[in-house]
Amino acid sequence: MKTYTMDDVGAAQRMYDMFGNDLLYHKSPMRWFARSCSKCKWEEDKPWCIMRRAKLTVDAIHDYVDSLPESKTKDKWDRYALSCGNTYRLKNIIRELKMICILNHQ
């Protein structure tokens, strides 16, 4: 099982691992593109779609926390997961994801 850091970079890496095959970020024109399931082609992604994927990533973090045995580590992860749900944090995760996508698709 892959491990992730308890910060925005770790959450972005988790998001990339979950959705990276279907997401592409172009520096020019600075837009997200998503692979359309129905058409199997790249289409410009709507801003709410990338945010929805970020929220699904936070859900996956909560699932991870639920799978941990009771411990101080689980408590730390639980506090971290709860902090990821606000809009500011989600935008930071998406910003970090941009960098990961740019580095992986050069």
C-alpha positions in Angstrom: 0.0 0.0 0.0 1.4 3.4 -1.0 1.8 5.9 1.8 1.1 9.6 1.5 2.2 12.6 3.5 -0.3 14.4 5.8 -0.3 17.6 3.8 -1.6 19.2 0.6 1.2 17.6 -1.5 0.3 14.2 -0.1 -3.4 14.7 -0.9 -2.5 15.9 -4.4 -0.4 12.8 -4.9 -3.3 10.7 -3.8 -5.6 12.6 -6.2 -3.1 12.1 -9.0 -2.9 8.3 -8.3 -6.7 8.2 -8.3 -7.5 10.3 -11.3 -4.1 11.0 -13.1 -4.9 8.9 -16.1 -8.0 10.9 -16.8 -6.6 14.4 -16.0 -4.3 16.7 -17.9 -3.2 20.2 -17.0 -1.9 22.5 -19.7 0.2 25.4 -18.7 -0.9 27.2 -21.8 -3.9 27.9 -21.9 -3.8 27.1 -18.1 -6.8 24.8 -18.2 -7.6 21.3 -17.0 -8.6 18.6 -19.5 -10.4 15.4 -18.6 -10.7 12.2 -20.6 -14.3 11.8 -21.5 -15.5 8.3 -20.6 -18.2 8.3 -23.3 -16.0 9.6 -26.1 -12.5 8.5 -25.0 -11.1 11.9 -25.9 -9.7 14.8 -24.0 -12.1 17.6 -23.3 -11.8 20.8 -21.4 -12.8 20.1 -17.8 -15.2 22.4 -16.0 -13.9 23.9 -12.7 -16.6 22.1 -10.6 -15.4 18.8 -12.0 -11.9 19.1 -10.7 -13.3 20.3 -7.4 -15.6 17.2 -7.3 -12.5 15.0 -7.9 -10.7 16.8 -5.0 -13.7 16.1 -2.8 -13.6 12.4 -3.8 -10.0 12.4 -2.8 -10.9 13.7 0.6 -13.5 11.0 0.9 -10.7 8.5 0.1 -8.6 10.0 2.9 -11.5 9.5 5.3 -11.8 5.9 4.2 -8.1 5.4 4.9 -8.6 6.9 8.4 -11.5 4.5 9.0 -9.3 1.6 8.1 -6.6 2.5 10.7 -6.6 0.9 14.2 -7.2 3.2 17.1 -4.0 5.0 17.8 -2.5 8.5 18.1 -1.6 8.2 14.4 -5.3 7.6 13.5 -6.2 10.6 15.6 -3.7 12.8 13.7 -5.0 11.5 10.3 -8.6 12.1 11.4 -7.9 15.7 12.3 -6.0 16.1 9.0 -8.9 14.6 7.0 -11.4 16.9 8.6 -9.3 19.9 7.7 -9.2 18.9 4.1 -12.9 19.6 3.5 -12.8 23.4 3.3 -12.6 25.2 0.0 -9.3 26.9 0.8 -7.6 23.5 1.4 -9.3 21.9 -1.6 -7.9 24.7 -3.8 -4.4 24.2 -2.4 -4.7 20.4 -3.2 -5.7 21.3 -6.8 -2.8 23.8 -7.0 -0.3 21.1 -5.9 -1.9 18.7 -8.3 -1.2 21.1 -11.2 2.5 20.9 -10.4 2.4 17.1 -10.2 0.7 16.9 -13.6 3.1 19.3 -15.2 6.1 17.4 -13.9 4.7 14.0 -15.0 3.6 15.1 -18.4 6.6 17.1 -19.6 
